[in-house]
């Protein structure tokens, strides 16, 4: 960039210098012509017919008085009577200065002299002879042409160009160093993804563009990181799903296959056969329930049936009534804080799944003789809120994010009992996410857990 600035600066200075030289030469040349014309007029005032005869001797005498300037005597027909530089010049009636003098008394011109082969400045004046006739006296001085004047300045211009190059080289380096220093700083800060600022208004658009670009890149990196995390989690969930489905299905299938082989081989007596048949029914039922849970979980995303107002308060009371035998069996103390008439836009079966899964988990993972609290109230923002709290085994902090994964259970010893396969909380999460409800969990290991659903 420095080289480009140097050469551009040098080119501009060279062009400017040449243009300046051209126009200054023209001004100098025109000023020289004007000055010479004024001098020739003064010289012409020195001519007196009494001192110089109108002949060759007189013309040479007057030329000598003027330090050798060319003097010409011409009659009114344009014929040259005498000339201090040439003889036999012929008729000069077509010369501009002669025509002007014959018509107006004096004339002036600058032109190339064919007789002398150089540029000349001519001044001609008409005089009246003592004898009564008229004649012309012309004074001429050689001069350089405008091109010659310009050409004579070229060595000086070349010297100035060399000096200009050296000065430009020095100042361009200092200038670019001064200009590029804040640019380099911006580039360095941008590479470090820092928030950019500048005190130079000219760089403000660049700063704004870089800040916007850095923000965009940061956002893209964040999205990529989140996407990567969602992919490392989906993959983990997929692996867990396959492993858990295999495990959950393997247990009843093993029992079914084992007892089926025993019955088919006739190795069991009548009583053992009835016991084996009972086991086959239970394991088949368990397998059917597992498959039904998986189908239900997968169908939630495809459920596009319309919503309607559901009385959450009434549904919570009904769910607790159905589960009352399990609560009493575990000797759990039930506390209800259910405000009447709390309505939620949803569907009866979906809210039943949310209530059933949360309350069943609170019973299943509670301590013997513990307590269970179910609340249906309006939150501070006026929206319905469901809370289910227990005093059970609690959830370790490292498992809080995984409890909503499919087939994940905090206590493996409970897996499969009472119809539980680790899909309940996954179903709750999927229903809440699809409906746009807030779902959160607070838990302390060994002290208990509270699930909260905000229907906002």
N, C-alpha and C positions, 0 to 999 in steps of 0.2 A: 504493500500500500504506500509505503514511503517513496519507493521508486516512481510509482504512478503520479503521486502528488508532485514530486520533484520535476518530472518531465512535463507534466501539465503546466506547472508554474513557470518552468523555463520557456515552454512554447508560448505561453501567454505574454511573458515579459519580452521575448524576442519579437513577437508580432507587434506588441505595443511600441517597442523601441523603433522598429522599422517604420511603422505608421507615423510615429512622432518625427523621425528623421525626414520622412517624405514631406510631411506638411510643414515642418520647420524650415526645410530647404526651400520649399515653395515661398514661404513668407519671407525668408532671407533674400531669395532671388528677386521677388517683387520689390522689396525694400531697397535692394541694390540698384534696380532699374530706376526707381523713383528718385533715389539720391543722385544717380548719374545724370538723369534728365535735368535735375535742378542745377547740378554743377555745369552742365553744358549751356544752360541758359545764362549762367553767370559769365562763363567764358565768352559767349556770343556778345555780351555787353562790352567786351574789350575791343571789339572790331570798330575801326574808324577808317572810312574811305580816304581821309586825308593822310593817313599813315601808310595805307597799303593800296597799291594799284590793282585793278581787276585783271591780273595776268598771272603767269607762272611765278614770277618773282614775288609778287604780292602774296600769293597763296602760300609760298614757302616761308615768307617772312612771318605771316600770321601763325603758321604752324609752329615755327620756331618759338614764337612768344608763348605758345600754349604747350611748350615742352614736347613737341613732336606729335601732337594729335593730328589726325587726318583732317585736312581742310579742303573743301571743294567749292569753286565758284561756278555757278550755273546761270544761264540766261533764262528768260521767261518762256522760252520754247522747250526748255529741258535739256539744251545742249550744254555739255561740260566745257567751261571756258578754261579752267585750270584745276589741277588736283595735286596735292602734296605727296601722294603715294603712288599714283598711276598716271599714265598718259594715254590718250586715244581711248577714252572710256565711252564715247558715243553719247546717245541721248538718254536722259534720266527722267523724262517726263512721266513714266509709269511708276516711279518710285513713290511709295506712300508718303514719305516725309516731304517730297517735292510737291506732290499734288496738294497736300494740306497747306503748305506754305504759299503756293500760288493762289489758293482759294481763301485762306484765312489769315495770312500774314506769317504764320510759323507752323511747323509740323514736326512730328516726333514719331519714330518707329524703331523697332528692334527686329532684326532679321539677319539672315545669313548673307554675307557678301560673296557673290560669285567671283568677283574680280580679285578679292583678297583671300577667299577661301576660309573665312572665319566669321563667327558671329560678331555683329557690330550694333552699337547704339547710335542712332542718327538723330541730330537736331538741325533743322533747316529754318532760316528766317529770310524774309523778303526785305530788301533795302531799295531805296530810291537814290539813283546816282546824282551826282552834282550837276550832270549834264541834262538831267530830267528823265532819263530812262530808268528801268527797274532791273534788278538782278537778285540772285539768291546766293546766300552763303550757308554752307553746310559743314557742321563739325561732327566728327565720328570718333568713337573710341571702341576698341575691341572689348569684348566681354565673354565670359564663359556661358555656355548654354545651361539650362536648368538641370539637364541630365549630368553635365560635367560637374556642376556644383554638388549634385547628389552623390555622384561617384567619388568625388574628392572626400566626402565624409565617411565612405565605407570603411577605411582603416580605423577611424575613430569608433565607428559603430561596432566593428569586430572586437576592438579592445573592450568596449563597454559590455558586449555580450559575454566575453570571457569573465570579466569582473562580476557581471550579473549571475553567471553560472555558479561562481564560487560563493557569492552572497546567498543565492537561492539555496545552494546545497546546505549551507550552515543554518539558515533560518528555517528551511523546510524540515531539517532534522529536529531542530528545537521545537518548531511548531507542531510537527506530527507527534513528537514525544509528549508535548503538553496536551494535544487533542486526544491521542490514543490511550493515555494513562487511565482516564476514567472509563474508557471503553474496555480496556484490559481488566480493570477492576470489576466491571459489570459481568464480563465473561467468566471471570473466576468465581464471583459470587453466584452466578447462574449455574455454574457447574456443580457448586456445593448445594444447590437448591435452596439458597437463602432468599429472604424477602429483599428485593432490590429497591434502592432509592438513589436519587441524584439531585444535585443542586444546579445542574445545567438544564435549562428549559429545552434546549435542542435535543437532549437525550431522553427527555421524558416519554415521548412516544415509544422509544425502544424499551425503556424500563417497564412501561405498562404492558407492552407486548410480551416481554420476557416473563413478567410476573403472571400474566394470564396463561402463558404457555407452561410455566412451572406448575401453576395450580392445576392445569389440565392434565399434565403428566402425573402429578401426585395423585389426582383423582383416578386416572387410569391404572396407576400402580395399585392404589387401594382396591379398586374393583377387581383387578387381576388377582390380588392377594385374597380377597373375599371369595372370588370364584374358585381359586385354587383350594381354599379352605373348604368350600362347599363340595368340591370334587373329591381331596384327601379323605370329608365327613360322609358324603354319599357312598363312596367306595367302602368306607368302614361299616356304614350302615348296611350296605349290600352284603358284605362278608358276614356281618353279625346275623343278618336276616337268614342267609343260607345256612349258616351254622346252627342257628336256633331252630329254624324250621326242621332241619334234618334231625336235630336232637329231639324236639318235641314230637315229631312223627315217628321217630325210631322206637321210642319207648312203647307206645301202644302196638305198633306193628310187630315188634319183637314178641310181645305177649300173645298177640293174636296168632302169629305164626307158630310159636311154641306149643300153645294149647291146641291149635288146629292139628298139628302133627301128632300130638298125643292121642287126641280123639280119633283121628284117622287110623292110627296104628292099633287101636283097641287096647291100649295099655292102661286105661283107667276103668275103675269099676263104676257102677251106676251113680253113687254119691259123688265120686270125684268128677265124673262127667258133668253132673249138674253144676258143680262148683266151677269147673272150667268154662262151661257155657255162660255162667253168670259173669265170669271175668271177661270173656269175649264180648259180651254185650256192653260192659262198662268201658272197655278199651275202644270198642268201635264208636261208642257214644262220644268218648273223649276225642277221638280222631275227627269225628264229624263236627264237633264244636270248634276244634282248631281250624278246620277248613272253613267253617262258617265265619269265624272271626277274621280270617285272612281276606275272605271275599268281601265282608262288610268294610274292612279297612280300605281296601282298594276301590270300593264303590263310592266312597265319600267324595272324592275328587270329581266323579262323574254325575253326582247328584245335583240336578238342576230343577228339582221340584220347587214350587213357590213357597215362600214363608208366610206365616200368619201369627197372630198373637197367641202366645201360650202363657197360661198362669203358672209362673215359676214357683210361686209360693205353694200352691196346691200340689204341683208335681213333686216338690221336695217332701211335703208331708206324706204323699202316697208312697214315695220311694223308701222313706224311713219306716213306714208301716210294713212294707213288704220285707225289709231287711231286719225287722225287729227281732225275729227268732235268732238270727246270727249274732246280733248285738247282745242279747240276753245270754246266749251260749258262751260268749267270751267274757261275760260279766262286766260289760263296758257301760260306764255311766254316760247317758246321752243328754246333751244340753242343746236346746233349740232356741234360735233367735230369728224366727221367720216372721217378717212383716206380711200381713195379708195383702192380696191383690197386686203383687208385683208381676207385671206383664213383660214379656220378651218376644220380639219378632224372631221366630224360628219355626221349628216343627217339633211336635210332641216326641217323636222317636229320637231326634237328635239330642234334645235336652235330657231325655231319659238316659241316653248313653253317657252324657257328661256327668249327670248326678250319680248314676249307678256306679260308674267306674271310680269316681273320686271317693264315694262313701264306702264302697266295697274295699278299696285299698286302705282306707282309714281303719276299717274293721280288721282286715287281714293282717296288717302290719302293726297293729296296736299291741300294747302289753295286756296280759290277762289282768282284768280289773282296772284297766285304764279308763280314759274319758274320750268322748267324741263330741265335737261341737259343730253344728251346721247352722250357718247364717245366711239368710236371704233378706237383704236390706237395700236401701237406696244410698249410694255413695255421696260424697260431698258435691260432686258435679251433677247429681240428680239421676244418674244412670243406675240400673240394677247391678247388684254385686252379690256373688255367691262365694262363701268361704266354707272350707271344710278343714277342720283342725283335729289332730289326734295327739296322743301322748305316747306314741309308739317308738319303734326302734330308730327313727330318724334316718337321714340320708347324709352320707359323707360328702364333704364339699366337692371333691373331685368327681362325684357322680351326679351332681345337680343338673348338669347339662345333658347327661346321658339317659336320665330316667324317662324321657319322652321318646327314646329310640325304640324301635320295634323289638319285642322279645327281651328287652332289658328288665331285669328284676334286681332290686337291691338285696334281696334275700333268696338265694337260689334254692333254699330248702322248701320255699313255698311255691315254687314254680309248678304249675299244673294242678294245684289243689283248688278245690271249689271253683273250677272252671277258669282259673287264672293262667294265662300264657305269656304275660308281659306285653300284651297289646293294648291294654286298657288306657294307659296314659298317652300312648301314641295316637289312639283314636281321639281322645280328648283334645290333644294338641291340634290334630288335623281339622277337627270340627271347628275349633276356636279360630284357627288361622283362616279357614275358608269363610267364616262368618265375619271376620274382622274384630273378634273379641280379644281382649287382653288376658293373658294367662301367665301367672307367676307362682313361684314356689319359694317358701322360706322354711328352712329346716336346720335342726341341730342334732348331730349324731347322738343317739341315746336319749333324746329329750322329746322329740316329736316333730311333726311336719304340718304346715298350713298351705293349702292350695287356694288361690284366689282367682276368680274369673270376673272380669269387668265387662258387662254387656254394653259397651259404649259405641 
